[in-house]
Amino acid sequence: MDDLRELYQATILEHNKRPRNFAKLEHATHEADGHNPLCGDALTLYARVDEDGRLSEVAFQGSGCAISKASASLMTEHVKGKTIDEVNADFERFHALLTAPPGETPSAEGLGKLAVFSGVREYPVRVKCATLAWHALKAALEARGETAKTE
C-alpha cells in the first residue's frame, strides 16, 4: 500500500506542477465549464471531435487544487484518440473507482495511470476534485450548455 501511496503522491505532484494539455484549444468543437463549489476548483474543458467521433484533441484551463489539476491533466492524456462511447465507459469506470463502498475493491482495468486516484476514495471530499474534469468533459460532449458541477 505504501508503494501505491507514494506513486499517487508523485503522480499528483508531477501533473499539478506540469499539467499536460493545459491550454485553450483553438477550434474546439465542444466546450464546457466545470466548477466544484466545495473547494473552488474551476476549469474550462475543450475537445475537438473528428467526423469519425474520436477525440483528436482535449485540453483544459483553470485553477484548482493539486488533485483537480492532476486529474484533468491525466484525463486529457487518457481520452485523446478515443471515441465518445469509449470516453463515457471510462467515465463510468473512473467514477466507480473513486466511489466504491468501503471494503469493496473496484477494478482499475483499462484506466492506465488514472488508477493512482483509487486512493482518493479514502477522502470523500476529494472525490469531487478528482472527478470535476470528467464531469466537464461529459457536459461538453453532451453539449448541455451548462456549467458542470460535482454536486
C-alpha positions as CSV (number, residue, x, y, z in Angstrom):
1,M,0.0,0.0,0.0
2,D,2.9,2.4,0.7
3,D,4.2,2.0,-2.8
4,L,0.8,2.9,-4.3
5,R,0.5,5.9,-1.9
6,E,4.0,7.1,-3.0
7,L,3.1,6.7,-6.7
8,Y,-0.1,8.5,-6.1
9,Q,1.7,11.4,-4.4
10,A,4.4,11.6,-7.0
11,T,1.9,11.5,-9.9
12,I,-0.3,14.1,-8.4
13,L,2.6,16.4,-7.7
14,E,4.1,16.0,-11.2
15,H,0.8,16.6,-13.1
16,N,0.0,19.6,-10.8
17,K,3.3,21.2,-11.4
18,R,3.4,20.4,-15.1
19,P,-0.1,19.7,-16.3
20,R,-0.4,18.2,-19.7
21,N,-2.7,19.8,-22.3
22,F,-3.1,22.9,-20.2
23,A,-4.2,25.4,-22.8
24,K,-7.1,26.9,-24.6
25,L,-7.8,24.6,-27.6
26,E,-8.4,26.7,-30.7
27,H,-11.2,25.4,-32.9
28,A,-12.7,23.2,-30.3
29,T,-15.9,21.5,-31.3
30,H,-17.0,21.0,-27.7
31,E,-16.5,23.1,-24.6
32,A,-17.8,23.2,-21.1
33,D,-17.0,24.9,-17.8
34,G,-16.7,22.9,-14.6
35,H,-17.0,24.2,-11.0
36,N,-16.5,22.5,-7.7
37,P,-18.2,24.8,-5.2
38,L,-16.8,22.9,-2.1
39,C,-13.2,23.6,-3.0
40,G,-13.4,26.4,-5.5
41,D,-11.9,24.4,-8.4
42,A,-12.9,25.9,-11.7
43,L,-11.9,24.9,-15.2
44,T,-12.9,25.0,-18.9
45,L,-12.7,21.8,-20.8
46,Y,-12.1,21.9,-24.6
47,A,-12.4,19.0,-27.0
48,R,-12.1,18.5,-30.7
49,V,-14.2,15.6,-32.0
50,D,-13.4,14.5,-35.5
51,E,-16.0,13.3,-38.1
52,D,-15.4,9.7,-37.1
53,G,-16.4,10.5,-33.5
54,R,-13.0,10.4,-32.0
55,L,-11.5,13.0,-29.6
56,S,-8.5,14.2,-31.6
57,E,-7.6,16.9,-29.1
58,V,-8.5,17.6,-25.5
59,A,-7.3,20.5,-23.3
60,F,-8.2,22.4,-20.2
61,Q,-7.6,25.7,-18.5
62,G,-8.4,26.8,-15.0
63,S,-7.4,26.8,-11.4
64,G,-7.8,24.4,-8.5
65,C,-6.2,22.1,-6.1
66,A,-3.5,19.6,-7.0
67,I,-5.9,16.7,-7.3
68,S,-8.2,18.6,-9.6
69,K,-5.5,19.8,-11.9
70,A,-3.6,16.4,-11.9
71,S,-6.8,14.6,-12.7
72,A,-7.6,16.9,-15.6
73,S,-4.1,16.5,-16.9
74,L,-4.1,12.7,-16.8
75,M,-7.7,12.5,-18.1
76,T,-6.8,14.6,-21.2
77,E,-3.9,12.3,-22.0
78,H,-6.1,9.2,-21.4
79,V,-9.1,10.1,-23.6
80,K,-7.2,11.5,-26.6
81,G,-7.9,9.3,-29.6
82,K,-10.9,7.6,-28.0
83,T,-14.5,7.5,-29.3
84,I,-17.2,9.2,-27.3
85,D,-18.6,5.8,-26.3
86,E,-15.1,4.8,-25.0
87,V,-14.8,8.1,-23.1
88,N,-18.3,7.5,-21.5
89,A,-17.3,4.0,-20.5
90,D,-14.0,5.3,-19.0
91,F,-16.0,8.0,-17.1
92,E,-18.1,5.2,-15.5
93,R,-15.1,3.1,-14.6
94,F,-13.2,6.1,-13.1
95,H,-16.3,7.2,-11.1
96,A,-16.8,3.7,-9.8
97,L,-13.1,3.5,-8.8
98,L,-13.5,6.6,-6.7
99,T,-16.9,6.0,-5.2
100,A,-16.9,2.2,-4.4
101,P,-18.1,1.4,-0.9
102,P,-15.6,0.7,1.8
103,G,-14.4,-2.9,1.7
104,E,-15.1,-3.2,-2.0
105,T,-12.1,-3.3,-4.3
106,P,-13.1,-1.7,-7.6
107,S,-11.4,-2.6,-10.8
108,A,-9.0,-0.1,-12.4
109,E,-8.8,-2.2,-15.5
110,G,-8.5,0.0,-18.6
111,L,-7.7,3.2,-16.7
112,G,-4.0,3.1,-17.0
113,K,-2.2,5.8,-15.0
114,L,-5.6,7.1,-13.7
115,A,-5.6,4.1,-11.3
116,V,-3.4,6.2,-8.9
117,F,-6.6,8.0,-8.0
118,S,-8.0,4.9,-6.3
119,G,-6.6,6.3,-3.0
120,V,-8.9,9.4,-3.3
121,R,-11.9,7.3,-2.2
122,E,-10.5,7.3,1.3
123,Y,-11.2,11.1,1.3
124,P,-14.8,11.5,0.1
125,V,-14.5,15.3,-0.1
126,R,-11.6,14.9,-2.6
127,V,-13.7,12.7,-5.0
128,K,-15.3,15.8,-6.3
129,C,-11.9,17.3,-7.0
130,A,-10.8,14.3,-8.9
131,T,-14.0,13.9,-11.0
132,L,-14.5,17.6,-11.9
133,A,-12.7,17.4,-15.3
134,W,-14.6,14.2,-16.1
135,H,-18.0,15.9,-15.4
136,A,-17.0,18.9,-17.6
137,L,-15.9,16.6,-20.4
138,K,-19.2,14.7,-20.2
139,A,-21.1,18.0,-20.3
140,A,-19.1,19.2,-23.2
141,L,-19.7,16.1,-25.2
142,E,-23.4,16.2,-24.5
143,A,-23.5,19.9,-25.4
144,R,-25.6,20.7,-22.4
145,G,-24.6,24.3,-22.4
146,E,-24.4,24.5,-18.6
147,T,-21.6,24.6,-16.0
148,A,-20.8,21.0,-14.9
149,K,-20.9,20.7,-11.1
150,T,-19.8,17.9,-8.8
151,E,-22.9,18.2,-6.7
